[in-house]
Amino acid sequence: SEHYGIDWMYLVGIKKNVICSFRKERAICMYLIHELSGLEYEEIAEIMGKDDCKQVVKEIYQIEEEIKKNLS
């Protein structure tokens, strides 16, 4: 968040009224948490203020697919 100048509270869902503006950034954040920390999807969902991990799994998968597409 510091690198891109985005307040971390927007990424973890504390300021829920502006979450839609940072959808891609939140997905990247979830992907990085997953890759760098090894936390389970449920733990990431809790950190990101989500009720369950289904959306976390979906968004991480989408980022992984985008990475693969950009590397080929």
Secondary structure in CASP SS format (residue, H / E / C, confidence):
PFRMAT SS
TARGET T0000
AUTHOR 0000-0000-0000
METHOD secondary structure of the structure
MODEL  1
S C 1.00
E C 1.00
H C 1.00
Y C 1.00
G C 1.00
I C 1.00
D C 1.00
W H 1.00
M H 1.00
Y H 1.00
L H 1.00
V C 1.00
G C 1.00
I C 1.00
K C 1.00
K H 1.00
N H 1.00
V H 1.00
I H 1.00
C H 1.00
S H 1.00
F H 1.00
R H 1.00
K H 1.00
E H 1.00
R H 1.00
A H 1.00
I H 1.00
C H 1.00
M H 1.00
Y H 1.00
L H 1.00
I H 1.00
H H 1.00
E H 1.00
L H 1.00
S H 1.00
G C 1.00
L C 1.00
E C 1.00
Y H 1.00
E H 1.00
E H 1.00
I H 1.00
A H 1.00
E H 1.00
I H 1.00
M C 1.00
G C 1.00
K C 1.00
D C 1.00
D C 1.00
C C 1.00
K H 1.00
Q H 1.00
V H 1.00
V H 1.00
K H 1.00
E H 1.00
I H 1.00
Y H 1.00
Q H 1.00
I H 1.00
E H 1.00
E H 1.00
E H 1.00
I H 1.00
K H 1.00
K H 1.00
N H 1.00
L H 1.00
S C 1.00
END
